[in-house]
Amino acid sequence: MRRIPTSLLTVAVLFVSGSCALAHLAILSSALAVIDPDGRFTLDVTFDLPPFVLDLTPQTATDDAMNAWLNGSTNSLAASLEAAKSRFASGFAVETDHGRADVPGINFPTVQDLERYKASVPVVKLPVMQMVSLEGQLPAQTHSVSFQFPRVLGAVVVTVVRPGQDPASLVANPGEITMAVPLRLAGVAAPSDTNPPAAEPGRWSVARQYLLLGFKHIVPEGTDHILFVLGLFLLSCRVKPLLWQVTAFTVAHSITLGLALYGVVRLPSSVVEPLIAASITFVAVENICTSELKPWRPLVVFGFGLVHGLGFSSVLLDLGLPRHDFAMALAAFNGGVELGQLAVITAAFLLVGWWRKRTWYRRAVVVPGSALIAATGIFWTVQRIALAVK
């Protein structure tokens, strides 16, 4: 019986640890669409270029593969960028209630753009955020517009600036078309009763989009946050210590998430990311050294929660949260994060919780699981510090 929970936990933690150690910091893609009264539009999409060129998601692309591509010859870079441009064009679309919009050309990053980027920084660090710019014309009599992006980009947060209307914020799920947003273009008659206009994105629709975005930021994309929560779970077989820690963590990261998004406090990712990795190490090592919740543990977890909140905020800072529903979107994203954490804890209980009252549980589950988490945290701390000081 002892081998069952031990092997299950080892496989689970090794899987998460391996993903955590190999995957680089993933930043959400964002897009800004500006629509003129005559139906002309520009759209700028900012995303992590190397994973897209390799036809991988930011979560599955490894640092070695991306650096190998960045250090390739001029000819290989040019060929891969041209192929990536074609894939972007085939996966992108601007849809309206009167057909697909005409997008005559795509200004995709070139080898020269990469060379200029490399010359502007002492050392090329991942991620390499680049912009694709597009211009187009909406069909005549357009009353609504929606967007589709290549699936490999992952979720894309889209801000739509419309004439005579408030900006709209949408979340494009991977490879899917966004919900339609209504437009009021010059010289275009109002929709008829037989062809009713698209509904303005409601507050609950915005909340749902950002709730899912927050959940996905934990499961499956937030491997570092998953490891931290597993570290909290492993401290004790009793529910009360876990609740104390999770509550402290939740309150703390909610505070800094809000403060960072309102511009009150911010720290560079070169500081935040190593601290997040160090928090994983600390929690896991303490699990090995003690079997009970010490008085200082919730305070320490609270402090680390403040740092994790700054990490969460980096996901949202440049994504154009809807101005009129800012608080709703922020609360929904935070709620999604909490649901993601609860999903991790629930999965851990289902995986090994059945044996948590056995005398061998600590020796067979807590110690080896915490050791694996600590090893990953140490590796990532060193890796992120090395990248920060380059």
Helices and strands as residue ranges (DSSP letters): H 3-22, E 29-35, E 40-48, H 49-53, H 63-70, H 74-91, E 93-96, E 99-100, E 102-107, H 111-120, E 129-137, E 144-148, G 151-153, E 156-161, E 168-172, E 181-182, H 203-218, H 223-234, H 239-261, H 269-289, H 297-316, H 326-352, G 353-355, H 361-361, I 362-366, H 367-389
